[in-house]
Each structure stands twice: as C-alpha cells, then as structure tokens.
Amino acid sequence: MALMLKGGHLVDPQVGLDMVGDLLIEKDRIAVVGEDLDQAAYENLAEELEVRDMVGKIIVPGLVDIHVHLREPGYEQKEDIASGTRAAVHGGFTTVCAMPNTKPVIDDGAAVEFIVKRAEETASCEVIPSGACTKGLQGESLSEMGDMVARGAKAFTDDGRGVQDAGMFRRVMEYAKPFNVPVMVHCQVDALVGEGQVNEGVVSTRLGLAGWPAEGEECEIARDIAICRMTGTPLHIQHITTERGLDLVRDAKEEGLPVTCEVTPHHMFLSEDDIGEDYNTSFKVNPPLRTPEDALALIQGVEDGSVDVIVTDHAPHTAWEKDREFELAPFGMIGIETSLGLVLTNLVRRGIIDYQRLVELMAVKPREILNLEPVSLRAGSKANITVFDPEIRWTVSADEFESKARNSAFIGQELIGRATDVYVGGVAKMKEGTIVE
C-alpha cells in the first residue's frame, strides 16, 4: 500500500523546503516529493493508493521530544509506555527519549533492553532509551555505560538530580566520551536548593514556601561546562530556566565547546507569578518556575538560536499525589500533548519564530543531539511525519488527554494550532486528531 499526502504546506529547513506540495510514501519511506503529483501515475506502485487531502495543513518532519518520563517500569500508576506514547502521538510527536529515573533505575543493559522490548510491544511511537550516569542515580559509582549503549541507550542522564560530586561527574564524562553519546544534566546543587519548593524571591516569601534559588541551578551549569571543557564530552543542559544560566551556555558555545541546552514551554510561558494562593500543585516543577524576566530571556534564546531544542519534561503523577499540601506534592507537570499548541500560539503566531525554526527546535536538533538517523521531507527518508492545522482553536481540557495523568498547569487555556495526523515509519498513528489503534 502507498500513501499520498496532497496539497499540504511542506516545511523542512534541512532541504530548503517551504512550499505547497505533495508527498508519496511507500512502505516506511518517502518515495516522491513534488508539486501536483499525478495520482494516476502512481496507482500502479501498490495494490492500493490512499490519497489524503492536506490543504491548509502544515507537514513537517516528525517531532521529537528528548525529555519525557514514561514512568515504566515501577510507576505504571502514573504513566506507562503505552499511555505515554499515545499522549506523545496526540501531541504530534513521532519519537521520544525516555528518562531513566524509574524503579528500578535504567542503569544497566538489561534495563535498557526491557524498555526497547516493551516499546516494541506497546508503543505508538519510537522510544529512545537513556541510561543513568550513576548506579541507582546515587552519584557514587558509574552505571554500566557500555552495556547500555550496546542495548540501545542514546544518552546518559541522572535526570531528577544533579551529580553532586565534581570528581564523580568528571568520571561520568570521561567514560561517556568513547561511546559518542551526550551526557544530559539536571543542574541542581542540593546544598543550595535544600527543601526548596518554588523560586526563591518575592513569591516564595508571599506564599510562605521554601525558596529554590536560581544559583542552585547556575552553579552546576558553570561546573558542568568546566568539566566539559576538561573532557571534550558533549554536554546537554536540561530544562534551563534562568537568564544567567543561558548566558553561561552562550559563552560556552562561543568558546567552541560541545554544549547544547533545552527549554520547556512551562518555563517560557509561565512564571512564579502564576502560582496563586490556591497553591495549585500543577505549578510545582523542578527546576521551579522563575521570574517573568527569566521566562522572557528563554524566549529570546529560542529566537536568537542560543536554545537548541524545546522539550516537555513530561512528568505525569497520579491525582492523589498532586492533591496534597504543596510541600508534600511531587514536582512535575505533563506537557507532551500541549507543547506544539503552546509553541504555535505563543511563538509562531506572534512572529517570534517561523515554521522553519520550529522544525529546527522540535525535529532536527533533537535528532542531532542524540545522534539519531536524520528524518527529512525528501525521497528516501524514513516516513516519520507530523501534520498540524495552524488555525484550529482549542481549549486545553483534562478530559481530552491520552496520558493517564492530569497535572497540567495549562488546563483551560485557549490555544491556536494542533497536530491532526502523525505517521511513524509510514504507518498512521493519528488521523484527524484521533489515535489509530
């Protein structure tokens, strides 16, 4: 069977593509890209040719999120690979990178192999495993790095905490280098952060909550960049939140160091000022929401190219975990089903970035960072494709989530633009906004 997507607006900066045209897909690959393809000319290529009208829609290489918590194994009550990847497809993603802070932690080859096999059995999209830097995320001894890479891990991270000992982190970077995979870091100096709940400042004082100072993030960013300079190992700064932290990354890039960074929609489009006296725990994230000035600086970093990728840090929790006192509730919010709509609404429609830059941030650069096979809108490329309607108006509703979780701070917001169709390896995973079983 072959598939033709007709009349969509094709956007791919990798091949200089920005036009209305057609795509012909055969099996798992793009066969032809062109304008006004003759349907009749290709009907002899397969027993059946499906033609879909994409007029008014934007067609881009499949979106990739390199920071997602699928929770399996061990926390399946929050999310599992099946539900998390359904949510990813619903949000327009064809590929996600799963974080290793599960139970047990993904810190050896057998655990990576479990993720790979479970994804083959239950996932709606591609799942790329990451492995822990240290055993049990304890920061005390190295994980089984080589074994994990051999079984499919594409990055190392102790996400959820920083490696506190500088000597230990140096060993992590040195051992990771021969495997040609990045080390992705959650920058948090525990001695500075302590029991911090929200950004340290006016809001933490107003709400009577322990402060999580910006310096608790920035000090580790500076340290990790220094160790990157020492070792030459690619370093990726996860969910950066402050203007000064982003300046440190800019300086490292100007120096020529292999440093990249990511931002989340919630750190760009929310701030500490959004945390009200109702103490809505969906706003409790780690790192915390920072000042409006920091949020603006992140947006400017996306615009000027300092930020490499937009991720979600999709962090599902059960309702009962979040429905507690602010200090007792876990950190994190879901975001994989709202990310594209938030970016289209707040960045593209406002003219801050265009579709080309969106593709760079959410499809091209994520694959480059993880050294994945490039995906583009050209003949011969794997047919991982995201289609979205830039004019759909919709209100974020918990009832529409495919995720098991509901802990989103964006519920009730009206967004413009939404994924409608997703193809993974040429197979339809979502059509007209409905997941394909």
C-alpha positions in Angstrom: 0.0 0.0 0.0 1.1 3.5 -0.8 0.0 6.8 0.7 -0.2 10.3 -0.9 -0.5 13.4 1.2 -1.7 16.2 -1.2 -1.8 19.9 -1.0 -0.1 20.5 2.3 2.4 23.2 3.2 5.7 21.3 3.3 8.3 22.8 5.7 11.8 21.4 6.2 14.9 23.7 6.6 17.2 20.7 6.1 16.4 20.6 2.4 15.3 24.3 2.0 11.7 23.2 1.6 8.9 25.7 2.1 6.1 25.2 -0.4 2.7 23.7 -1.0 3.1 20.3 -2.4 2.6 16.5 -2.2 4.3 13.6 -0.6 4.2 10.0 -1.8 5.0 7.4 0.9 5.8 3.7 0.1 6.1 1.3 3.0 8.3 3.1 5.6 10.0 5.7 3.3 9.2 8.8 1.4 9.3 8.0 -2.3 8.5 11.3 -4.0 8.2 15.0 -3.0 6.8 17.4 -5.5 4.1 19.7 -6.7 0.8 18.5 -8.1 1.8 14.8 -8.2 -0.4 12.9 -10.6 -2.3 10.3 -8.6 -2.9 8.1 -11.6 0.8 7.9 -12.4 1.5 6.2 -9.1 -1.5 3.9 -8.7 0.4 1.0 -10.3 3.0 1.2 -7.5 0.9 -0.6 -5.0 -2.2 -2.7 -4.7 -3.9 0.3 -3.1 -3.1 4.0 -3.1 -4.6 6.1 -0.3 -4.8 9.8 -1.0 -5.4 12.3 1.8 -6.2 15.9 1.4 -3.9 18.1 3.4 -4.9 21.5 2.1 -4.4 24.2 4.8 -2.2 22.0 6.9 1.5 22.1 7.7 3.6 19.0 7.0 6.9 18.7 8.8 9.5 16.0 9.7 8.3 14.0 12.8 8.6 16.0 16.0 11.0 14.6 18.7 10.9 15.2 22.4 14.2 14.2 24.1 13.0 14.7 27.7 10.0 12.5 28.6 9.1 10.5 31.7 7.2 7.4 30.7 7.4 6.0 34.3 7.7 2.4 33.3 8.9 0.2 35.0 7.8 0.7 38.5 5.4 3.7 38.4 2.8 2.5 35.9 0.1 4.0 38.0 1.4 7.4 36.8 2.1 6.5 33.2 3.4 3.6 31.1 5.0 3.2 27.7 1.6 2.6 26.1 -0.2 5.6 27.5 2.8 7.9 27.4 3.4 7.3 23.7 -0.3 7.6 22.9 0.0 11.0 24.5 3.1 11.8 22.5 1.3 11.0 19.2 -1.7 13.0 20.3 0.7 15.9 20.8 2.2 15.4 17.3 5.4 13.5 18.3 6.9 10.6 16.4 9.8 10.0 18.8 10.5 10.4 22.5 13.5 9.9 24.7 12.6 8.2 27.9 14.3 9.2 31.1 15.9 6.6 33.4 14.6 7.6 36.8 12.2 4.6 37.0 12.0 1.7 39.5 14.4 0.0 39.1 16.5 2.8 37.6 17.7 2.2 34.0 21.3 1.8 34.9 22.3 -1.5 33.1 21.9 -3.2 29.8 19.1 -5.5 30.9 17.0 -2.5 31.9 17.6 -0.8 28.6 16.6 -4.0 26.8 13.4 -4.1 28.8 12.5 -0.6 27.6 13.3 -1.5 24.0 11.2 -4.6 24.1 8.2 -3.0 25.9 8.3 -0.2 23.3 8.2 -2.8 20.5 5.2 -4.4 22.1 3.1 -1.4 23.3 4.4 1.9 22.0 2.6 4.1 19.5 5.7 6.0 18.5 9.5 5.5 18.7 11.0 5.3 22.1 14.7 6.1 22.6 16.1 4.9 25.9 18.5 6.9 28.0 20.6 5.4 30.7 21.6 6.7 34.2 25.0 8.2 34.7 25.4 6.5 38.1 24.1 3.4 39.7 20.7 4.0 41.2 21.1 7.7 40.5 23.1 7.9 43.7 26.1 9.7 42.3 28.5 7.3 43.9 29.6 4.8 41.2 29.4 4.6 37.4 26.5 2.8 35.7 27.1 0.1 33.1 27.6 2.6 30.3 29.0 0.3 27.6 26.4 -2.4 28.2 23.6 0.2 28.0 24.9 1.7 24.7 25.2 -1.8 23.3 21.5 -2.4 24.1 20.2 0.9 22.6 20.8 3.8 25.0 21.4 7.0 23.2 22.3 9.3 26.1 23.2 9.3 29.8 21.5 11.3 32.5 20.8 11.3 36.2 17.7 13.4 35.5 15.8 14.4 38.6 19.0 15.2 40.4 22.5 16.5 39.7 25.7 14.5 40.2 26.8 16.3 43.3 30.5 15.3 43.4 32.6 17.1 40.7 35.1 14.2 40.6 32.4 11.7 40.0 30.9 13.9 37.2 34.3 14.1 35.6 34.5 10.3 35.5 31.0 10.2 34.0 32.1 12.5 31.2 35.3 10.6 30.6 33.7 7.2 30.4 30.8 8.5 28.2 33.1 10.1 25.6 34.2 6.9 23.7 30.6 5.9 23.2 29.8 9.2 21.3 26.6 9.8 23.3 25.8 13.1 25.1 25.6 13.5 28.9 22.4 15.3 29.7 22.4 17.1 33.1 19.7 18.2 35.5 21.6 21.1 37.2 20.9 21.2 40.9 23.3 21.8 43.8 21.5 20.1 46.6 23.3 22.1 49.3 21.9 25.3 47.9 18.5 24.0 47.0 17.7 22.2 50.2 14.0 21.8 50.6 13.2 24.5 48.1 9.7 24.4 46.6 9.4 27.4 44.4 11.8 30.1 43.1 13.5 31.9 45.9 12.3 35.5 45.9 9.2 37.6 46.3 6.7 34.8 45.6 8.3 32.3 47.9 8.1 34.9 50.6 4.5 35.8 49.8 3.4 32.2 49.8 5.5 31.1 52.8 7.2 28.4 50.8 10.9 27.4 51.0 12.9 29.0 48.2 14.8 27.2 45.4 17.5 29.8 44.4 18.5 30.3 40.8 22.1 29.9 41.9 21.3 26.3 42.8 21.0 25.7 39.0 23.5 28.2 37.7 26.4 26.9 39.9 26.1 23.4 38.5 25.7 24.7 34.9 29.1 26.5 35.3 30.7 23.5 36.9 29.5 21.1 34.3 30.6 23.4 31.4 34.1 23.5 33.0 34.2 19.7 33.1 33.0 19.6 29.5 36.0 21.8 28.7 38.3 19.4 30.5 36.9 16.2 28.9 35.6 17.3 25.5 32.4 15.2 26.0 29.2 16.6 24.6 27.1 18.2 27.4 23.4 18.9 27.2 21.9 21.2 29.8 18.3 20.0 30.6 15.4 22.4 31.2 17.4 25.6 31.6 15.3 28.2 33.5 17.4 31.4 34.1 18.8 34.2 32.1 22.3 33.9 33.7 22.3 30.1 33.1 21.5 30.7 29.4 24.4 33.3 29.3 26.7 30.6 30.6 25.7 28.4 27.7 26.1 31.2 25.2 29.7 31.8 26.4 30.4 28.0 26.2 29.2 27.9 22.6 31.2 31.0 21.7 34.3 29.2 23.1 33.5 26.3 20.8 32.6 23.7 23.5 30.2 20.9 22.6 27.4 22.3 24.8 23.7 22.4 24.0 20.6 23.2 26.0 16.8 22.8 26.1 13.8 24.8 27.4 10.3 23.7 28.2 7.0 25.5 27.4 6.1 25.9 31.0 9.4 27.7 31.8 8.8 30.0 28.8 5.1 30.7 29.1 4.6 30.6 32.9 6.4 32.2 35.8 6.5 32.3 39.5 3.8 35.0 39.4 1.3 32.4 38.1 1.4 30.5 41.4 -1.6 31.7 43.3 -2.8 31.4 46.8 -4.8 28.3 45.9 -1.4 26.6 45.9 -2.2 24.6 42.7 0.5 21.9 42.7 0.5 21.6 38.9 2.7 24.7 39.1 5.2 22.8 41.2 8.0 21.8 38.9 11.8 21.2 39.2 13.5 23.4 38.4 10.8 25.8 39.5 9.1 28.5 37.5 11.3 31.5 37.6 10.7 35.3 37.2 8.9 36.8 34.2 12.3 38.3 33.2 13.8 34.8 33.1 10.9 33.5 31.1 11.4 36.3 28.6 15.1 35.6 28.4 14.4 32.0 27.5 12.0 33.1 24.7 14.7 35.4 23.4 17.2 32.5 23.5 14.8 30.5 21.3 14.6 33.4 18.9 18.3 34.1 18.6 19.4 30.5 18.4 21.0 30.1 21.8 18.5 27.5 22.8 18.9 24.3 20.8 15.7 22.4 21.5 12.2 22.6 23.0 11.3 19.7 25.2 8.4 19.0 27.6 9.9 17.2 30.6 6.5 15.4 30.6 6.2 14.4 34.2 3.0 12.5 35.0 1.7 11.9 38.5 -1.4 10.5 40.0 -4.2 12.8 41.1 -3.8 11.7 44.7 -0.1 12.5 44.7 -0.7 16.1 43.4 -3.8 16.7 45.5 -1.8 17.3 48.7 -0.1 20.2 50.5 2.3 22.0 48.2 5.3 20.9 50.2 4.3 17.2 50.0 3.3 17.0 46.4 5.9 15.7 43.9 7.5 18.1 41.4 6.4 18.0 37.7 3.7 18.6 35.2 2.6 16.8 32.0 3.2 18.6 28.7 3.6 16.4 25.7 0.0 17.0 24.5 0.1 20.8 24.8 3.7 21.6 23.7 3.1 22.1 20.0 -0.1 24.1 20.5 1.7 26.4 23.1 4.7 26.9 20.7 2.4 27.7 17.8 0.3 30.1 19.8 3.0 31.9 21.8 5.9 31.9 19.4 4.9 31.3 15.8 1.7 33.4 15.7 3.4 36.2 17.5 6.2 36.3 14.9 9.0 35.3 17.3 9.9 32.2 15.3 8.7 30.8 12.0 7.8 27.3 10.9 11.4 26.7 9.8 12.8 27.5 13.3 10.0 25.4 14.9 11.2 22.4 12.9 14.8 23.0 13.9 13.9 23.2 17.6 11.4 20.3 17.7 12.5 17.9 15.0 16.0 18.4 13.6 18.2 19.4 16.5 16.8 16.8 18.9 17.9 14.1 16.5 21.3 15.6 16.0 21.9 15.7 19.8 21.1 12.0 20.2 22.9 11.1 17.0 19.8 9.6 15.5 19.1 8.9 11.8 18.1 12.2 10.2 14.5 12.5 9.1 13.5 14.9 6.5 10.9 15.6 3.7 13.0 14.1 0.9 12.9 11.0 -1.1 14.5 8.1 0.7 14.0 9.5 4.2 12.1 7.5 6.9 8.5 8.5 6.8 8.2 10.0 10.3 5.8 12.9 9.6 3.9 15.3 11.7 0.9 17.2 10.3 -0.8 20.1 12.1 -3.5 22.6 11.4 -2.3 26.1 12.4 -5.8 27.5 12.6 -7.5 25.1 14.9 -8.7 26.8 18.1 -9.0 24.6 21.1 -9.1 24.7 24.9 -6.8 22.5 26.9 -9.1 20.0 28.7 -8.1 17.2 31.1 -10.9 15.1 29.5 -9.0 15.0 26.2 -5.6 13.8 27.5 -4.4 10.4 26.3 -1.9 10.5 29.2 -3.0 8.8 32.5 -2.2 12.0 34.3 -4.0 15.3 34.5 -1.3 17.5 36.2 -1.1 20.3 33.6 -1.0 24.0 34.6 -2.3 24.9 31.1 -5.8 23.4 31.6 -8.3 26.0 30.5 -6.0 27.9 28.2 -7.2 28.5 24.6 -4.6 27.6 22.0 -4.4 28.0 18.2 -2.8 25.2 16.2 -2.8 21.5 16.9 -1.5 18.2 15.4 -4.0 16.3 13.3 -2.0 13.5 11.7 1.1 11.5 12.7 2.9 8.9 10.7 5.7 6.7 12.2 7.6 4.7 9.6 4.8 5.4 7.1 2.1 4.0 9.4 -0.7 6.2 10.5 -0.7 6.6 14.3 -3.2 9.6 14.4 -5.7 10.7 11.7 -7.7 13.9 12.0 -6.9 14.1 15.7 -7.9 10.6 16.6 -5.4 7.9 17.7 -5.3 5.0 15.3 -5.5 1.7 17.2 
